[in-house]
Amino acid sequence: TVTFLMSLKVIGLDLSSLAIVAGALSVGIGFGLQNIVSNFVSGIIMMFEKTIKVGDYIEIDNETRGEVIDISMRSTIIRTNDNINLIIPNQSFIQNNVINWTLGDDIVRFRVPFGVAYGTDIDKVENVILGALHNSDLPYVKNKNGDYEIRVIFEEMADSSLNFELFVWVKGEYARKPRRTRSEFLKAIYNALNKAEI
């Protein structure tokens, strides 16, 4: 190494200019590798923390949700309900809010809003909805020691309707298909109210 450096000096190459070029290259490479290193470290953190695991159903924003099918050092692959694979850099999971629907278990509570006309007996609405659910084959978790009780909550007196919300617990594949599941409950609510002439 010393001989090489001395040879460069003898032939007239200025080592200080080489040092400047090397320094500039180092800074450029450092900036270029910043995201790669960040994703790599984020992947290691995810693997050790296990807050997101293969098989979990997660939601990144209102339009992006799906099942985690692979976690690598650089990125995570999520398969949406549309069977589209999303490749997301790992640092997104560390830096942003992520909803893991199945972290503790696969039972989640759905809120299904609906409204009825003014003048409707609100106690009758509650009884009709609860009765219809108990007599249905809808995929909800039956009440166990009061932990998963279904409720009909009177939310507000809006401009043109009395607004309610159905709280119901679902699990497994039904929790992973929120729009389809909510649609099933809305249809049941509509049919029950229609049958009761509400």
MIKE-166104 format. One record per atom (N, C-alpha, C, O): x, y, z. Coordinates in steps of 0.001 Angstrom, whole numbers, plus 500000, padded with zeros to 6 digits. Layout:
N
XYZ;...
end
This chain:
198
500835498794500000;500000500000500000;500862501244500000;500597502200499270;501921501223500846;502814502380500908;503506502589499564;503614503719499086;503981501485498946;504647501566497641;503709502127496581;504110502951495759;502452501674496607;501459502163495639;501238503658495810;501200504401494830;501091504099497061;500863505521497315;502075506352496910;501937507442496354;503263505823497195;504482506537496792;504606506610495273;505054507617494724;504205505537494606;504257505528493133;503330506583492558;503682507273491601;502130506707493149;501196507739492683;501794509121492867;501655509993492009;502465509309494003;503066510608494281;504185510901493281;504332512031492815;504982509856492952;506123510024492036;505656510404490639;506261511255489987;504563509763490173;504096510071488808;503284511360488766;502844511782487696;503083511988489922;502476513314489925;500994513373490206;500386514427490021;500386512286490645;498956512336490993;498797512914492391;499489512513493326;497879513859492518;497643514503493806;496643513656494608;495491513488494209;497107513131495737;496253512264496550;495105513030497214;494068512445497525;495285514307497426;494213515084498065;492980515156497158;491849515119497643;493201515258495837;492046515285494918;491345513934494892;490120513866494789;492140512835494988;491533511505495058;490703511350496326;489642510727496310;491192511920497421;490463511844498690;489131512588498589;488120512135499126;489133513715497910;487889514485497743;486872513685496924;485692513610497266;487373513082495815;486484512274494972;485930511090495768;484739510787495704;486821510424496526;486376509272497326;485361509700498381;484391508992498650;485599510866498972;484647511373499980;483278511648499376;482248511315499962;483279512259498196;482007512553497525;481278511263497165;480064511151497332;482049510285496665;481439508989496340;480862508329497585;479783507740497535;481576508424498697;481109507815499943;479787508434500393;478873507728500820;479697509755500294;478454510439500683;477301509999499778;476200509719500252;477568509941498470;476521509512497531;476061508094497790;474865507804497808;477042507201497993;476693505801498274;475929505703499592;474985504922499713;476345506507500586;475665506501501884;474200506876501764;473329506226502343;473929507962500984;472531508363500771;471756507290500008;470586507027500289;472440506672499028;471768505633498243;471416504406499060;470381503777498840;472286504068500010;472055502870500832;471168503139502043;470777502208502747;470854504401502285;470092504745503496;468771503998503571;468459503406504604;467981504013502488;466686503329502480;466838501820502584;466050501148503250;467876501288501907;468085499841501959;468408499404503381;467856498418503871;469297500132504041;469663499805505423;468461499974506342;468228499153507229;467692501057506124;466506501298506949;465502500157506822;464950499698507822;465264499696505586;464338498578505368;464878497287505984;464119496491506537;466191497088505884;466827495893506438;466666495850507958;466271494829508521;466974496967508610;466847497044510079;465384496909510486;465077496246511477;464479497531509733;463039497418510042;462567495969509937;461763495512510749;463073495247508930;462714493833508782;463169493012509978;462440492142510452;464393493293510473;464894492576511648;464031492884512870;463701491985513644;463665494162513043;462812494554514173;461466493831514100;460977493327515111;460866493779512907;459570493111512746;459660491631513085;458761491075513716;460758490993512661;460908489558512912;461070489251514398;460594488224514883;461746490149515118;461950489920516549;460719490310517370;460359489610518316;460067491435517010;458899491887517771;457675491008517534;456877490794518447;457528490501516321;456401489664515920;455049490374516075;454035489729516340;455038491702515909;453766492421515908;453033492232514583;451816492400514505;453791491880513541;453205491515512249;453841490194511842;455063490086511737;452995489188511613;453482487852511275;452815487378509987;451780487907509581;453419486375509351;452806485756508185;451464485161508603;451376484441509597;450421485472507832;449081484997508156;448207486055508803;446988485896508851;448807487144509309;448023488219509919;447253488987508849;447680489078507698;446106489538509255;445305490381508361;445505491819508831;445112492168509944;446114492654507990;446463494006508412;445834495049507494;445456494771506356;445738496259508036;445204497395507279;446196498543507386;446543498979508483;446648499025506239;447606500129506216;446875501458506078;447237502431506740;445863501511505237;444978502671505140;443603502164504722;443383500957504624;442677503092504475;441295502695504189;441172501822502947;440233501034502831;442105501955502026;442019501215500771;442995500038500691;442916499226499768;443903499947501645;444944498918501575;444862498001502779;445236498375503891;444362496786502540;444323495779503599;444453494407502968;444081494205501812;444982493470503734;445131492125503208;445909491244504161;446238491643505279;446201490024503695;446901489029504508;448400489061504213;448817489107503056;449201489036505274;450649488993505128;451044487591504679;450767486616505377;451693487481503513;452079486158503025;453589485936503060;454050484801502937;454378487034503231;455827486850503321;456461488100503918;456095489226503580;457428487874504821;458221488972505387;459684488662505104;460227487676505600;460318489519504295;461748489352504008;462507490492504669;461914491341505334;463810490504504482;464629491537505113;464326492934504581;464431493913505320;463953493034503309;463751494348502708;462296494773502626;461984495955502775;461400493816502390;460002494176502154;459069493089502666;459491491983503004;457783493439502711;456729492522503136;455701492427502014;455343493434501403;455230491219501750;454229491026500692;452870490803501343;452711489956502223;451894491586500886;450522491486501382;449619491114500217;449691491727499152;448764490104500415;447794489722499391;446443490303499782;445899489977500836;445903491171498921;444619491809499200;443473490845498902;443680489763498353;442255491260499277;441072490449498981;440796490364497481;440037489506497031;441419491262496708;441303491215495246;442353490299494631;442491490243493409;443105489571495488;444164488656495059;445302489400494354;445898488897493401;445586490606494846;446699491402494337;447791491405495396;447526491671496568;449021491108494981;450149491109495909;450789492491495953;451221493018494928;450846493069497143;451489494367497341;452847494145497996;452943493444499004;453890494733497435;455228494650498015;455502495990498692;455636497018498028;455582495966500021;455676497195500805;457001497210501559;457322496235502238;457785498295501459;459046498376502205;458809498243503709;457829498773504233;459687497550504390;459508497279505817;459461498529506674;458781498553507701;460186499588506258;460203500778507092;458818501429507181;458554502178508121;457927501152506210;456559501684506274;455816501165507498;455000501879508080;456098499916507892;455423499326509042;455975499864510360;455274499859511372;457218500327510355;457829500860511574;457474502331511748;457256502788512870;457413503082510638;457221504530510708;455754504945510713;455424506016511222;454857504113510152;453453504501510014;452547503647510894;452944502593511392;451326504128511071;450333503356511831;449831502191510990;449501502356509816;449777501019511598;449284499821510928;448276499153511856;448544498986513046;447123498772511322;446113498052512099;446267496564511819;446140496117510679;446540495808512871;446631494348512745;445340493766513312;445144493724514527;444457493315512409;443136492840512814;443218491520513578;442293491177514314;444287490792513417;444357489438513991;445587489242514871;446082488120514980;446089490293515496;447304490166516297;447068489292517531;447792488322517755;446044489640518338;445754488872519545;444983487606519240;445365486517519666;443889487753518496;443092486616518026;442362487055516767;442555488175516295;441537486191516228;440874486536514958;439415486935515160;438606486807514241;439074487418516358;437725487908516628;437768489431516659;438555490013517406;436932490081515857;436871491541515819;435417491999515882;434501491271515502;435229493227516373;433875493780516451;433608494663515248;434407495536514907;432480494424514617;432035495239513494;430979496221513976;430158495909514838;431021497408513399;429999498418513663;429215498617512370;429777499016511351;427942498342512417;427107498432511218;426074499538511439;425109499329512175;426252500706510820;425305501814511019;424054501650510155;424113501134509039;422920502101510701;421678502140509925;420765503195510541;420988503634511670;419750503595509808;418836504628510284;417384504272510021;417076503503509110;416494504838510828;415049504648510645;414386506020510686;415004507014511069;413128506055510288;412404507322510209;412038507832511598;411890507059512544;411897509151511695;411402509748512931;409991509223513226;409209508969512310;409689509070514486;408390508540514887;408411507044515139;407426506485515621;409516506389514823;409642504947515028;409918504662516501;410666505391517153;409321503614517011;409556503172518392;410974502599518477;411263501565517876;411852503267519220;413259502854519236;413451501514519960;414353500749519619;412617501236520946;412722499931521619;412331498798520671;412911497713520698;411332499080519831;410906498085518859;412020497811517853;412238496664517462;412729498870517429;413847498696516488;414884497748517079;415347496822516414;415238497993518332;416246497152518980;415780495704519074;416539494786518762;414550495497519499;414029494130519637;413945493404518297;414246492214518207;413531494132517252;413411493523515922;414779493073515414;414921491962514903;415787493939515555;417124493617515044;417732492452515819;418242491509515215;417683492508517145;418264491437517959;417554490111517718;418198489065517645;416218490150517592;415455488931517312;415814488331515965;415944487115515827;415975489201514969;416329488723513628;417720488079513627;417929487062512965;418665488660514358;420011488095514409;420025486744515117;420699485814514675;419278486637516220;419254485369516965;418653484235516127;419013483071516297;417743484585515231;417075483568514408;417733483386513041;417196482692512177;418890484007512847;419537483949511527;420730483007511562;421138482516512615;421275482772510374;422494481967510238;423709482850509965;424712482386509423;423614484119510342;424713485044510073;425961484644510866;425859484104511967;427137484916510295;428401484448510893;428905485344512026;429952485977511890;428186485403513120;428680486196514240;428981485291515424;428470484175515522;429827485798516328;430228485014517497;429109485075518528;428683486156518936;428643483914518939;427568483858519931;428100484334521281;429291484227521571;427208484850522082;427582485419523372;428153484359524309;427519483337524568;429366484617524817;429986483712525785;430320484511527040;431255485312527041;429559484291528099;429777484974529383;429760486496529244;430429487200530000;429010486991528295;428893488436528119;430053489085527390;430053490302527206;431050488302526965;432232488884526322;431935489400524914;432471490428524500;431087488688524185;430828489036522790;429357489334522569;428745488817521634;428801490151523411;427375490458523329;427103491386522149;427825492359521930;426052491072521393;425652491974520304;424768493072520899;423971492827521805;424925494265520379;424178495410520909;423659496266519762;424274496352518699;422537496885519997;422018497913519095;422046499219519877;421356499358520888;422844500176519408;423047501436520103;422339502559519349;422494502698518136;421560503359520081;420920504541519493;421965505656519479;422348506167520532;422421506027518295;423548506951518152;423141508421518216;423678509186519016;422174508817517357;421857510240517278;420525510477516589;420000509621515878;419992511688516830;418818512153516096;419336513080514998;419580514263515238;419499512546513817;420063513309512700;418983514155512036;417844514203512501;419353514822510944;418421515731510271;417195515006509745;416085515532509823;417382513796509206;416249513123508565;416040511691509051;415206510977508495;416772511253510070;416607509883510537;417101509728511974;417876510540512480;416627508661512611;417154508240513902;418245507213513597;417967506159513025;419458507518513971;420587506687513574;420991505711514680;421146506081515844;421155504453514274;421556503379515178;422855502771514681;423297503018513559;423458501961515560;424643501212515168;424553499830515803;424296499692516999;424769498816514979;424796497436515465;426237497065515758;427106497162514891;426486496631517011;427805496122517385;427723494608517401;426948494026518159;428537493966516551;428487492510516440;429904491981516264;430734492614515612;430178490823516845;431512490225516796;431561489125515740;430669488280515672;432605489143514918;432789488095513909;434215487567514012;435069488202514631;434475486420513415;435816485832513514;436220485151512212;435411484948511307;437501484808512154;438027484031511033;437923484743509702;438240485926509585;437474484007508702;437430484540507338;436464485710507212;436637486557506335;435446485774508075;434486486877508001;435131488186508469;434777489258507979;436068488105509407;436798489296509838;437738489786508744;438071490970508693;438168488876507868;439103489230506799;438402489760505547;439059490179504595;437071489740505553;436304490262504412;435272491260504935;434069490999504899;435757492407505422;434867493338506121;433703493871505296;432595493999505816;433925494183504035;432835494757503235;431745493727502986;430557494027503099;432160492509502646;431179491450502385;430388491118503653;429172490932503605;431092491044504786;430429490724506055;429468491825506458;428344491550506876;429908493082506333;429027494203506670;427798494208505769;426697494531506215;427986493850504501;426856493782503569;425826492747504019;424621492987503931;426301491590504504;425373490546504967;424532491044506135;423329490789506195;425168491755507061;424423492264508217;423463493383507810;422361493482508349;423875494218506868;422976495280506396;421735494703505724;420626495203505913;421932493649504941;420780493004504293;419840492420505331;418620492527505200;420406491800506366;419574491220507422;418804492303508171;417632492123508502;419466493424508436;418802494541509128;417671495095508273;416564495322508762;417958495310506996;416926495860506104;415717494935506024;414576495384506131;415973493634505833;414865492690505717;414045492616507007;412820492502506963;414729492680508159;414024492613509445;413157493849509649;412012493743510086;413700495011509334;412928496255509488;411762496299508510;410665496738508856;412005495844507295;410959495829506285;409819494902506690;408645495230506524;410186493736507223;409181492768507665;408359493308508829;407169493015508942;408990494093509688;408298494683510840;407596495978510475;407044496655511342;407617496326509186;406993497550508667;407567498817509319;406845499767509621;408872498796509521;409562499976510028;410296500615508860;410960501637509034;
end
